[in-house]
Amino acid sequence: MSIFPNPSPRPSEPPTVPAPPPPQGAPPPQPQYAAPPYAPSPYYPPPPPPVETGTGMKIPLLFGAVVALLGANIYLYMQLDRVKKDLANTNTAMQTQFDKLQEASSLTTRTNSRRVDELKEQLERARRQAAQAAGAAKDEALRKVDETRSQLEAAQQQSNQKLQADISSAREAADTKISAVGSDVSNVKTDVAATKTELEKTVAELKRATGDLDGHSVLIATNSKELAALRTLGERNYVEFKIAKSKQPQKVGDVSILLKKTDLKKYRYTIELTADDKTVTKPDRVINEPIQFMTSKSKQPYEIVVNDVKKDFIAGYLAVPKVLNSRN
């Protein structure tokens, strides 16, 4: 600090330029100490002006966009003008077509109107003709009615006369036929009585044989006349058969019979009987001997009777009960 009240100023010193930064890898700078209070303030240079970046490219781009927009507007205007012309042409064509349609419709309406008038006139003419024809037809119909009534009355009289004659003839023929029928009835009654007597005689002559299942005696037939008598009694159904010796059984009713052998001297035979899928052998059976067997179809026994035995041949009948069990 000076001891003088107004010390003389120092001559101005040139501004100090900041030292460039030390290069990388250099040793760190030594610490600097602050200048004494009487030292002048340091000089800082003004910042450099900003560098212009992209300003030159924006103007051409903006100009190009304006030109493109202007071209688009011109193109749209041309398109709009073309659409207006097409719309005007379309309106003109539609108006022309509408005029043609209106003219055709008017012509059709006039034609239809004339046609309706013609039809009305024809209808009126037809009505007048129909009225005239109806009057004539009415007169003709009345005349026909009178003629028909006269013809009907004449036909009725003729029919009544013919009917009376036919009734008389029919009465005479009926009396004759009744007399003949009475005679026929008397003859039929006589024949029925004779047949009944003959049947009773045949039934009485039927032979009885003992069954091999229950031991009860049963009626058997030895010929066709006796078999007819058994059928008349109605106790069983009868199936006649004629069986020759073969390798395959023969179907008789709902059973099968296979002839194995015959003995002409003793009138015996041997058969295989199949019923309910079960086969049994009936050996050395005698002629007119009832063979009884049971099946699942009936609670009464079936019967086989052989009436004729020849060489490798038998003939007879199968008696089936009237009442059979119903299958579930």
TORNU-104567 format. One line per 4 residues: number of its first residue (from 1); for each residue y, x, z of N, C-alpha, C. Coordinates in steps of 0.001 Angstrom, whole numbers, plus 500000, padded with zeros to 6 digits. Layout:
// residues N
NUM) Y X Z Y X Z Y X Z  ... .
//
This chain:
// residues 328
1) 498825 500859 500000 500000 500000 500000 501225 500895 500000  502222 500495 499107 503403 501369 498966 504375 501110 500083  505112 502159 500353 506099 502023 501405 507426 501631 500844  507500 501589 499445 508747 501197 498802 508764 499704 498603 .
5) 510037 499038 498754 510092 497589 498623 509753 497116 497225  510205 497745 496172 509955 497307 494787 509418 498504 494027  508266 498702 494078 507751 499842 493330 507843 499562 491842  508030 500587 491079 508170 500431 489629 506845 500065 489014 .
9) 506956 499174 488064 505670 498773 487437 505092 499879 486600  503779 499791 486500 503078 500767 485678 503116 500352 484222  503064 501364 483421 503001 501008 482003 501710 500202 481708  501932 499299 480699 500771 498412 480347 499630 499224 479784 .
13) 498466 498779 480188 497263 499438 479711 496568 498558 478670  495915 499198 477784 495190 498397 476754 494054 497593 477383  493753 496429 476761 492663 495591 477329 491338 496303 477209  490616 496084 478273 489295 496711 478307 488282 495830 477612 .
17) 487465 496427 476803 486396 495709 476055 485115 495809 476852  484443 494655 477011 483194 494716 477790 482163 495595 477100  481526 496340 477930 480514 497263 477398 479314 496473 476883  478712 496960 475810 477523 496252 475276 476386 496296 476265 .
21) 475503 495315 476149 474375 495296 477097 473486 496491 476881  472930 496977 477919 472091 498170 477792 470836 497825 476998  470318 498768 476297 469079 498521 475533 467914 498293 476458  466946 497499 475864 465755 497207 476665 465005 498500 476952 .
25) 464468 498516 478103 463716 499701 478513 464580 500758 479173  465934 500517 479112 466842 501499 479760 466848 501269 481246  467199 502186 481988 467248 502035 483460 468342 501087 483833  468185 500321 484868 469211 499350 485281 470520 500061 485571 .
29) 471650 499387 485225 472976 500017 485467 473238 500183 486955  474093 501130 487231 474473 501381 488613 475440 500315 489068  475408 499905 490271 476359 498884 490763 477780 499406 490684  478673 498486 490243 480093 498824 490130 480841 498199 491287 .
33) 481769 498819 491705 482562 498358 492829 483827 497718 492308  484324 496794 493044 485528 496073 492635 486727 497015 492659  487652 496736 491728 488868 497546 491638 489764 497281 492834  490591 498111 493089 491508 497876 494230 492409 496714 493910 .
37) 493044 496143 494900 493874 494953 494707 495021 495186 493776  495455 496300 493581 496612 496517 492744 496209 496762 491310  494934 496743 490973 494485 496981 489585 494781 495746 488732  495072 495866 487425 495375 494708 486556 494096 493871 486289 .
41) 494342 492566 485933 493213 491643 485611 492566 492066 484306  491258 491871 484166 490579 492244 482922 490936 491305 481781  490855 491799 480520 491197 491043 479312 489934 490485 478692  489986 489157 478415 488833 488496 477761 489236 488055 476365 .
45) 488508 488461 475342 488888 488070 473969 488583 486583 473731  489328 485927 472800 489059 484492 472494 487683 484324 471823  487094 483136 472020 485758 482896 471412 485872 482871 469892  484816 483271 469215 484840 483246 467729 484825 481814 467206 .
49) 485419 481575 466047 485430 480197 465472 483986 479733 465176  483713 478384 465309 482343 477865 465044 481980 478037 463582  480723 478341 463382 480215 478536 462024 479870 477168 461420  480330 476874 460227 480018 475607 459545 478586 475667 459004 .
53) 477760 474645 459468 476335 474575 459025 476080 473228 458388  475617 473095 457099 475204 471860 456409 476327 471023 455897  477559 471365 456084 478662 470515 455621 478684 470445 454107  478320 471495 453447 478348 471508 451992 477257 470656 451362 .
57) 476152 470368 452031 475055 469570 451462 475250 468083 451695  475985 467669 452685 476111 466231 453013 476855 465486 451941  477885 466067 451392 478702 465362 450404 477893 465054 449143  477135 466016 448575 476326 465649 447383 475285 464577 447682 .
61) 474664 464664 448893 473663 463645 449234 474303 462264 449339  475469 462216 449959 476166 460936 450107 476551 460389 448740  477009 461249 447852 477382 460830 446511 476167 460299 445747  475017 460995 445884 473791 460538 445214 473339 459173 445721 .
65) 473467 458956 447064 473068 457662 447624 473943 456554 447089  475277 456843 446959 476194 455823 446435 475829 455493 444982  475503 456533 444182 475139 456303 442780 473859 455478 442683  472869 455827 443548 471613 455067 443520 471839 453619 443917 .
69) 472678 453381 444940 472976 452012 445376 473671 451245 444272  474579 451927 443589 475295 451274 442485 474311 450915 441367  473378 451832 441045 472376 451546 440004 471482 450375 440405  471089 450332 441689 470251 449230 442148 470981 447905 442033 .
73) 472262 447904 442383 473050 446661 442272 473134 446205 440832  473326 447200 439912 473395 446833 438487 472067 446244 438031  470934 446874 438459 469594 446380 438065 469349 444976 438606  469743 444770 439905 469553 443439 440499 470414 442394 439803 .
77) 471605 442787 439413 472485 441850 438709 471875 441449 437373  471300 442459 436659 470668 442164 435378 469461 441237 435574  468659 441511 436608 467513 440648 436876 467964 439227 437212  468997 439110 438041 469513 437790 438408 470007 437046 437181 .
81) 470676 437763 436267 471170 437131 435044 470003 436646 434186  468932 437471 434116 467767 437063 433340 467103 435826 433962  466999 435794 435319 466407 434636 435994 467220 433382 435737  468567 433539 435738 469419 432385 435469 469181 431856 434059 .
85) 469038 432799 433080 468797 432353 431701 467446 431643 431596  466392 432249 432249 465067 431606 432204 465098 430222 432844  465829 430112 433985 465930 428814 434657 466640 427794 433790  467675 428261 433071 468394 427338 432193 467487 426881 431049 .
89) 466713 427838 430471 465793 427464 429395 464733 426478 429896  464235 426757 431119 463222 425863 431681 463782 424465 431906  465000 424389 432440 465628 423077 432662 465817 422339 431340  466191 423107 430298 466390 422470 428991 465061 421909 428459 .
93) 463999 422751 428593 462692 422291 428103 462199 421081 428895  462367 421121 430230 461926 419993 431047 462717 418728 430712  464011 418891 430477 464822 417717 430144 464370 417123 428810  464056 418029 427841 463569 417547 426540 462240 416800 426690 .
97) 461323 417410 427509 460025 416768 427709 460182 415437 428443  461093 415415 429436 461336 414167 430169 461870 413077 429234  462773 413475 428309 463306 412498 427355 462189 411949 426471  461282 412884 426029 460166 412431 425195 459256 411479 425976 .
101) 458971 411841 427235 458119 410969 428048 458769 409613 428276  460066 409641 428528 460770 408375 428769 460732 407503 427512  460892 408159 426348 460853 407408 425097 459446 406839 424854  458396 407703 425138 457021 407225 424947 456702 406081 425910 .
105) 457196 406223 427181 456952 405171 428159 457623 403866 427749  458827 403989 427240 459528 402780 426786 458782 402124 425634  458283 402965 424707 457536 402423 423574 456241 401755 424044  455545 402427 424995 454311 401847 425518 454585 400533 426238 .
109) 455667 400490 427008 456020 399260 427731 456276 398114 426759  457006 398418 425667 457280 397369 424676 455975 396906 424009  455099 397887 423724 453816 397525 423094 452969 396655 424032  452926 397068 425297 452151 396289 426268 452732 394896 426451 .
113) 454034 394821 426432 454671 393508 426585 454293 392586 425428  454341 393146 424193 453935 392331 423030 452462 391940 423145  451621 392893 423637 450199 392591 423768 449959 391492 424802  450721 391543 425915 450594 390509 426943 450996 389146 426397 .
117) 452057 389140 425614 452486 387866 425025 451406 387320 424096  450796 388230 423294 449727 387784 422398 448541 387238 423180  448197 387923 424274 447070 387462 425086 447365 386108 425730  448595 385947 426204 448964 384650 426778 448824 383541 425748 .
121) 449268 383842 424531 449174 382836 423475 447717 382520 423154  446887 383577 423068 445474 383353 422815 444818 382555 423942  445226 382851 425181 444663 382125 426322 445047 380659 426277  446269 380398 425959 446718 379007 425883 445978 378270 424770 .
125) 445800 378963 423629 445077 378348 422525 443617 378091 422921  443034 379065 423636 441651 378887 424078 441538 377738 425073  442523 377597 425960 442504 376472 426902 442539 375135 426175  443400 375045 425156 443479 373786 424410 442160 373487 423707 .
129) 441580 374547 423103 440298 374344 422435 439200 373971 423425  439245 374617 424624 438238 374301 425633 438373 372871 426124  439631 372420 426270 439832 371040 426705 439297 370066 425665  439570 370374 424382 439048 369505 423334 437523 369541 423303 .
133) 436972 370787 423432 435510 370899 423416 434888 370226 424630  435590 370295 425780 435060 369657 426981 434989 368150 426805  436006 367592 426179 435961 366150 425935 434802 365784 425018  434628 366568 423952 433526 366284 423032 432180 366514 423710 .
137) 432125 367615 424505 430866 367907 425198 430532 366834 426220  431581 366312 426871 431341 365251 427850 430738 364022 427178  431307 363655 426049 430755 362510 425327 429315 362785 424880  429101 364022 424352 427754 364368 423911 426790 364385 425087 .
141) 427276 364915 426253 426415 364966 427434 426043 363572 427912  427017 362659 427895 426719 361291 428304 425688 360664 427367  425842 360936 426075 424883 360395 425124 423488 360986 425363  423456 362289 425630 422169 362932 425914 421542 362379 427192 .
145) 422398 362124 428185 421884 361565 429440 421228 360218 429210  421887 359377 428423 421313 358052 428138 419977 358190 427389  419950 359100 426400 418701 359292 425663 417600 359832 426585  417985 360777 427436 416989 361360 428351 416478 360333 429342 .
149) 417380 359471 429820 416953 358430 430752 415948 357502 430090  416250 357131 428837 415320 356240 428123 413972 356924 427909  414011 358218 427501 412761 358944 427297 411985 359110 428601  412725 359354 429708 412073 359538 430999 411399 358247 431461 .
153) 412074 357142 431284 411466 355865 431679 410212 355586 430862  410296 355888 429552 409116 355672 428713 407981 356606 429128  408346 357866 429423 407317 358829 429837 406705 358434 431171  407535 357907 432073 407004 357461 433363 406027 356305 433193 .
157) 406386 355384 432370 405470 354270 432133 404155 354764 431533  404278 355659 430538 403063 356188 429918 402252 356998 430920  402964 357780 431761 402265 358590 432767 401577 357703 433797  402226 356618 434202 401606 355712 435168 400340 355085 434599 .
161) 400429 354683 433334 399245 354096 432713 398111 355119 432644  398463 356371 432227 397439 357410 432128 396897 357767 433509  397800 357762 434520 397370 358088 435869 396391 357050 436401  396703 355783 436135 395784 354737 436573 394424 354892 435913 .
165) 394455 355229 434616 393179 355425 433917 392434 356635 434488  393186 357729 434760 392547 358928 435313 391992 358667 436708  392751 357868 437495 392269 357567 438843 390968 356777 438780  390927 355835 437871 389693 355039 437729 388529 355932 437301 .
169) 388804 356829 436321 387736 357732 435867 387308 358675 436979  388328 359210 437721 388016 360145 438804 387238 359456 439914  387589 358188 440182 386878 357461 441243 385418 357280 440847  385215 356920 439584 383836 356750 439131 383070 358078 439169 .
173) 383751 359185 438694 383077 360490 438708 382812 360949 440134  383789 360670 441054 383613 361075 442446 382459 360328 443085  382364 359027 442782 381249 358270 443347 379915 358838 442857  379911 359190 441564 378677 359767 441019 378360 361113 441677 .
177) 379412 361971 441817 379200 363290 442424 378823 363179 443885  379436 362204 444577 379105 362035 445998 377636 361657 446152  377202 360775 445261 375787 360395 445319 374896 361606 445061  375342 362438 444036 374550 363634 443723 374589 364632 444872 .
181) 375786 364772 445485 375908 365699 446616 375073 365229 447785  375065 363921 448004 374230 363396 449079 372769 363748 448851  372352 363612 447591 370964 363980 447279 370755 365475 447494  371763 366324 447040 371644 367781 447225 371621 368140 448700 .
185) 372465 367455 449490 372486 367738 450928 371144 367422 451556  370585 366313 451123 369263 365954 451663 368231 367011 451285  368335 367486 450008 367404 368527 449572 367625 369831 450344  368943 370167 450557 369255 371391 451307 368748 371285 452734 .
189) 368974 370146 453335 368476 369968 454701 366957 370148 454741  366299 369581 453730 364839 369732 453672 364461 371200 453522  365201 371924 452609 364921 373348 452395 365211 374157 453652  366323 373837 454339 366665 374556 455567 365603 374340 456628 .
193) 365156 373103 456716 364108 372826 457701 362837 373588 457351  362526 373605 456036 361324 374333 455631 361488 375827 455887  362686 376351 455568 362943 377782 455808 362893 378106 457279  363480 377217 458093 363458 377441 459544 362019 377431 460065 .
197) 361237 376468 459535 359835 376398 459962 359095 377660 459546  359361 378104 458286 358703 379312 457795 359133 380531 458605  360447 380582 458962 360949 381708 459758 360334 381716 461144  360279 380524 461744 359670 380455 463072 358194 380869 463018 .
201) 357545 380473 461919 356147 380852 461761 356008 382360 461588  356938 382935 460772 356900 384387 460543 357211 385146 461816  358213 384660 462585 358563 385314 463849 357399 385230 464815  356712 384091 464801 355571 383942 465696 354440 384885 465309 .
205) 354385 385187 463982 353329 386074 463521 353677 387550 463677  354928 387827 464088 355318 389233 464249 354450 389893 465309  354089 391124 465028 353252 391859 465965 354111 392496 467028  353496 392703 468167 354158 393375 469268 353435 394695 469530 .
209) 354251 395700 469854 353687 397013 470172 354409 397546 471388  353762 398443 472098 354328 398999 473323 355121 400257 472990  356377 400271 473477 357218 401443 473247 356769 402628 474081  357071 403854 473588 356641 405050 474287 357665 405551 475294 .
213) 358798 404799 475475 359795 405214 476467 359743 404344 477715  359906 403023 477539 359975 402134 478702 358684 401369 478955  357695 401439 478034 356425 400751 478243 356467 399266 477975  357629 398753 477522 357733 397323 477205 357293 397085 475766 .
217) 356759 395876 475538 356341 395518 474191 357557 395126 473370  357579 395533 472102 358691 395236 471198 358116 394629 469932  358919 393817 469253 358526 393223 467979 358670 394256 466883  357656 394366 466036 357722 395278 464912 357369 394514 463651 .
221) 357836 395031 462512 357547 394439 461213 356621 395374 460455  355639 394779 459785 354679 395564 459015 354879 395440 457526  355787 394542 457092 356080 394378 455670 357520 393898 455522  357948 393742 454294 359342 393359 454030 359651 391947 454506 .
225) 358686 391025 454443 358902 389650 454911 359157 389637 456410  358373 390366 457152 358575 390426 458607 359871 391152 458957  360223 392157 458156 361487 392859 458403 362682 391929 458171  362575 391070 457159 363632 390077 456931 363731 389116 458109 .
229) 362587 388747 458705 362603 387872 459878 363278 388567 461054  363024 389874 461216 363691 390612 462294 365200 390665 462064  365593 390845 460823 367039 390858 460534 367657 389502 460861  366915 388434 460580 367439 387097 460869 367640 386896 462366 .
233) 366782 387464 463169 366959 387352 464618 368261 387998 465067  368720 389056 464379 370027 389652 464652 370106 390483 465902  368991 390928 466427 369038 391724 467649 369375 393183 467367  369024 393682 466176 369254 395076 465827 369685 395187 464364 .
237) 370159 396365 464018 370429 396704 462630 369250 397537 462120  368857 397289 460871 367659 397930 460339 368014 398720 459081  367491 399972 459046 367719 400862 457906 366344 401264 457363  366028 400862 456142 364744 401209 455536 364810 402622 454961 .
241) 363675 403305 454919 363635 404664 454372 362306 404888 453665  362361 405855 452736 361190 406390 452046 361360 407898 452019  360448 408624 452656 360607 410060 452838 359399 410775 452249  359664 411747 451377 358613 412613 450836 358681 413964 451548 .
245) 357583 414665 451539 357514 415956 452212 358398 416960 451475  359235 417677 452230 360131 418673 451654 360550 419640 452760  361353 420619 452370 361816 421603 453354 363105 421172 454045  363777 420215 453498 365030 419741 454065 364854 418346 454636 .
249) 365410 418079 455838 365305 416738 456422 366120 415726 455627  365738 414467 455751 366426 413381 455067 367226 412574 456076  368474 412236 455697 369358 411467 456566 368967 410004 456526  368724 409410 457708 368415 407987 457844 369330 407442 458939 .
253) 370329 406656 458533 371296 406191 459519 372060 407382 460071  372102 407522 461395 372778 408656 462018 371787 409667 462590  370529 409660 462112 369532 410644 462511 368962 411289 461253  368190 412385 461434 367556 413076 460317 366052 413157 460586 .
257) 365247 412953 459509 363782 412950 459627 363225 413936 458609  362343 414812 459073 361652 415767 458210 360146 415514 458310  359519 415168 457180 358073 414914 457154 357331 416254 457102  356447 416484 458090 355694 417741 458162 354330 417607 457472 .
261) 353586 416507 457789 352276 416331 457161 351829 414880 457314  350816 414479 456519 350230 413130 456590 348699 413251 456573  348038 412220 457146 346563 412141 457168 346180 410760 456654  345713 410706 455374 345423 409417 454758 344215 408730 455395 .
265) 343243 409484 455851 342033 408875 456411 342334 408157 457713  343144 408751 458545 343436 408168 459859 344807 407471 459888  345489 407466 458739 346835 406858 458678 347754 407431 459767  347749 408733 459836 348604 409410 460807 349603 410309 460063 .
269) 350626 410686 460782 351679 411520 460190 352363 412297 461311  353038 413364 460933 353821 414184 461879 355217 414379 461290  356244 414150 462142 357643 414288 461691 358428 415105 462701  359558 415658 462223 360561 416269 463098 361787 415366 463082 .
273) 362219 414976 464277 363319 414023 464423 364523 414752 465003  365682 414625 464350 366919 415279 464807 367951 414211 465117  368417 414205 466383 369467 413271 466818 370319 413985 467856  371630 413810 467785 372562 414483 468707 372357 415991 468691 .
277) 372107 416552 467489 371918 418000 467312 370713 418527 468090  369783 417645 468398 368550 418056 469075 367366 417640 468205  366420 418559 468019 365259 418313 467156 363983 418310 468001  363200 417250 467842 361916 417139 468539 360838 416802 467509 .
281) 359625 417194 467806 358490 416924 466919 357684 415730 467458  357361 414806 466562 356534 413652 466889 355208 413813 466133  354173 414413 466783 352944 414737 466048 351925 413588 466105  351143 413492 465030 349977 412588 464950 350319 411155 465360 .
285) 351360 410625 464742 351732 409229 465007 350956 408315 464063  350677 407088 464576 349873 406137 463822 350796 405170 463103  350305 404629 461992 351060 403654 461234 351385 402449 462111  352596 401863 461971 353094 400696 462711 353210 400963 464213 .
289) 353298 402223 464580 353518 402577 465990 355011 402860 466180  355673 402121 467086 357104 402360 467279 357346 403686 468004  358224 404521 467421 358660 405777 468039 360046 405530 468621  360143 405570 469923 361412 405292 470594 362054 406611 471040 .
293) 363405 406649 470946 364149 407828 471425 365569 407369 471761  366204 408117 472666 367556 407789 473127 368570 408709 472449  369768 408177 472283 370897 408974 471777 372113 408707 472657  373118 409531 472469 374344 409364 473256 375174 408176 472789 .
297) 374796 407555 471685 375593 406468 471136 375224 405114 471713  374083 405001 472387 373655 403694 472867 372851 403855 474161  372921 402800 474981 372128 402782 476204 370736 402218 475954  370498 401663 474754 369187 401164 474366 368530 402156 473413 .
301) 367210 402198 473380 366531 403179 472535 366557 402799 471061  366587 403840 470203 366360 403672 468782 364838 403556 468561  364454 402963 467417 363029 402812 467112 362780 403180 465651  361726 403967 465429 361264 404282 464082 359855 403724 463936 .
305) 359632 402939 462861 358315 402359 462583 357956 402717 461152  356806 403363 460965 356309 403717 459643 355249 402684 459255  355477 402004 458099 354563 400954 457638 353613 401419 456542  353888 402561 455922 353054 403001 454812 352914 404515 454880 .
309) 351680 405001 454770 351403 406434 454791 350602 406771 453551  351118 407713 452751 350428 408210 451569 350435 409731 451627  349912 410350 450594 349882 411797 450577 351314 412337 450463  351704 413083 451493 353049 413690 451558 354143 412641 451366 .
313) 353939 411451 451931 354918 410378 451767 354747 409351 452868  355875 408874 453417 355863 407783 454381 357001 406824 454050  356879 405576 454482 357916 404566 454293 357946 403681 455528  359139 403240 455913 359279 402396 457098 360730 402028 457321 .
317) 361107 401872 458586 362481 401480 458893 362911 402083 460228  364246 402176 460383 364874 402623 461625 365612 401439 462226  365303 401091 463509 365976 399991 464205 367046 400579 465117  368305 400167 464888 369456 400681 465643 370018 399552 466501 .
321) 370304 399806 467800 370877 398748 468649 372198 398237 468093  372481 396976 468356 373730 396376 467889 374934 396964 468612  374801 397166 469928 375920 397644 470751 375824 399162 470847  376863 399854 470398 376946 401315 470468 378114 401707 471358 .
325) 377997 402884 471958 379071 403386 472817 380238 403846 471944  381451 403552 472423 382649 404012 471715 382957 405434 472129  383289 406266 471123 383604 407666 471410 385059 407807 471799  385318 408643 472800 386697 408881 473238 387378 409830 472259 .
//
